[in-house]
Amino acid sequence: MSSILVPPLSESTRTRPRMQQVCLELSNLARELGAGAKLPTVVELRSSLGVSLTTLSGALDLLEKRGIIERVHGHGIFVAQNHALSPRIAVICEQNFLANQTSPFWKILMESVEDRARRADETLETHFAQSHGVDVTAPLLASPQGLQPSLVADIEAGRIAGVLGIGLPLTQSFWLRDQKIPFVAFAAMGRGMVTTDRAQLLEKGLAELGRLGCRRVGVGVIVLPHLVFLDRLQRVRGQYEQLHSQVAEFCARFGLEFSPELIGDDREFLEEALRAENLDFLRRVRGRVSPQEFGFELVQKWWRLPAEKRPDGLIFGVDLCTHGALAALRQLGVEPGRDVQIATHSNWHSPLLMGHDHHLIRLEYDTYEIVNALFEMLEAQIGGETMHEVQRPVFPHLRRPTQPDSF
């Protein structure tokens, strides 16, 4: 009989599904014993953990597939010799998506991911996927094209415990979902997805602008994803209809005048691409117009309207657009907080809107809430939990303008 016994399931794991509980306890035991150590027998494990043979066998199968344990027929269960003894998590980021963004959000997000993995004692490795070779005009099919061959081999062999996808193209996302590997995504499609809730941003922002006495509000939102496939353009079109409907509903609720001419979005790019039945125009225009320029041009357009039709409030769904809008207002001699009220998307700890806290209503997303949601969903999948939640929205926090420091 082995002298090493597993303690009963801890209180912190009792609320988790049974398979996940057992996986966590056995992973912790393997980490404590070290590589090559022998685990208790199946009979001892069943007795100590108080689980059925079916549940225990399933957990052992899962841990063996991940390379945490090895079962040697006639000799017993051992901690794997060549394993880091912590779940191997692959973070796959779309290379161009991250490189082309001027927002500091992505750097903050990746730093938060690394910090979360370190605190959970998970082995994190970062990979960059490429999309420049992806044919967005072809039928949308699952494909690992653009992923590193060594990563593809590790995923297919079960050597990766789970994947976090950041901004991945649909072809790669669909391929990862087909592998039946734990896979959670942000700004991409996954078996589980964390999203930032735009409807809540619009609702909270328009409510606050109404509270401050605004009557006509300019709304600036970017809808098109960074990489769009031709056969998905019609689906994207529906998002514009939803946006207009939401804005109309919120305006009516908060006593604001709804004016379609004050909704600024990127729909014209989509419609041109649909008429041409290709994405060349879309690529050219979107590559030429940055979010900052988009915000700048919206303000210029709105202030060319007659004075009685100009907005007295603005709301932007992307902080980069707000950055450009502030430059345009400065050029026009319009003072935020006095001549016009502004509500804007913002990211926790992002310096992008630094210096404007005293005249901006910020709808702020906490990066750690996004990251914690990603890891909680991924760890649940790794633990064998059946996913009932495909999407988990993260909601913005309302931050009212602060008083400027006096010297």
HUQUI-V798084 format. One line per field, one symbol per residue. ss: DSSP state (H for helix, E for strand, - for the rest). psi: psi as a letter, one per 40 degrees, with the letter a starting at -180 (. if undefined). Layout:
# HUQUI-V798084
ss=???
psi=???
This chain:
# HUQUI-V798084
ss=----------HHH----HHHHHHHHHHHHHHHH----E---HHHHHHHH---HHHHHHHHHHHHH---EEEE---EEEE--------EEEEEEEHHHHH-----HHHHHHHHHHHHHHH---EEEEEEE-------------------HHHHHHHH-----EEEEE---HHHHHHHHH---EEEEE-----EEEEE-HHHHHHHHHHHHHH----EEEEE---------HHHHHHHHHHHHHHHHHHHHHHHH---E--HHHEE--HHHHHHHHHH---HHHHHHHHH--HHHHHHHHHHHH----HHH---EEEE--HHHHHHHHHHHHHH---E---EEEEEEEE------------EEEEEE-HHHHHHHHHHHHHHHH--------EEEE--EEE--------
psi=iiehihiihideedeiiddddddddddddddddiheihiiiddddddddfiidddddddddddddeedihhhhedahihidfieeihhhhhhihdddddehehedddddddddddddddefihhhhihiiedehheeiihihieheihddddddddeeehdihhhhfiidddddddddefihhiihfihidihhihhddddddddddddddeeidhhhhhhhdhidhhideedddddddddddddddddddddefihhhdeehhafdddddddddefiedddddddddhiddddddddddddeeiideeiieiihhehdddddddddddddefhhidddhihhiiihhehedfheedeehhhghhhddddddddddddddddeehhhehdihihiihhhiiihiii.
